[in-house]
Amino acid sequence: MIYLFFKRALDIISSLIVIIALGPFMFLLAVLIKASSTGPVFYCGERAGIDGSVFHIYKFRSMVIDAESKGGFSTAINDRRLTPVGRFLRKYKLDELPQFFNVLVGDMSLVGPRPQVLYYTSRYVGEELLILSVRPGITDLASLYFSDMDAILGSGDVDARYQAEVEPVKNQFRIRYVREKSFVLDLRILIETAFKLIGVDNITRLNLSPN
C-alpha cells in the first residue's frame, strides 16, 4: 500500500509538472499537426488497462486518418501512413506526450507495461494475465529494450514480425516487471528512459536481457 501511494503521488505530481512546463510546446506541435495534414490533432485508441478495463490512450496523431484499418497495428520504418510531421514526432517520441493526461487521470502510470491493443490482450493466457494486474505505463523494461521499434521491425509484413518475434519478448519483460515491481525499480526505469532519450544507455545497470 505504501508503494502504491507513493507511485500514484509521483504520477500526479510529475504529470502536472510536465503538462504545465511543456504546455506551450505541445500547443505548437498541435498547430503543426493540424496545419500539415488532414485529420484531428490527437489519436485516440482503445487499450487494455488495469484488470482488463478499457480506456482511451491519447497520442499526437502521427499517421493518416484510419491508419490501423489501412495497414495493421505495427509501423514499418518506411510506413506510407506516417505524415511528414508524424515521422519527426515518432523519431523523438514526442507523439507520446499527451499520455501524461492519461497518467494524471489514473488510466496510466509513469512506469508500467506499455498499454496494449485489445487484439493482443484478449489472447493472454497463464502468467501473461499478470500483466493486466497493474496500471499500464508510459515506459517500462520492454520500452528500454525495444527503444527503436520502427527500425527493429523494418519493412514488409511488420505485423507478422511483431507478433512472432517482438510481442513474446515484450511479455517476458512485462511479467518480470509485475513480479519485481518496487519504487526503486520504477525510479531506475525512469532514469534509464531519460538518459536513453539523450543517447546514454544503462546508466543504472538494469538487466535488460530477456529471460
Secondary structure as UniProt FT lines:
FT   HELIX           2..21
FT   HELIX           23..36
FT   STRAND          42..48
FT   HELIX           50..52
FT   STRAND          54..60
FT   TURN            65..67
FT   HELIX           68..70
FT   TURN            77..78
FT   TURN            80..81
FT   HELIX           84..91
FT   TURN            92..93
FT   HELIX           94..96
FT   TURN            97..98
FT   HELIX           99..105
FT   STRAND          109..111
FT   HELIX           118..121
FT   TURN            122..123
FT   HELIX           126..133
FT   STRAND          137..139
FT   HELIX           141..145
FT   TURN            146..148
FT   HELIX           149..153
FT   HELIX           158..161
FT   HELIX           162..166
FT   HELIX           167..180
FT   HELIX           183..197
FT   TURN            198..199
FT   TURN            203..204
//
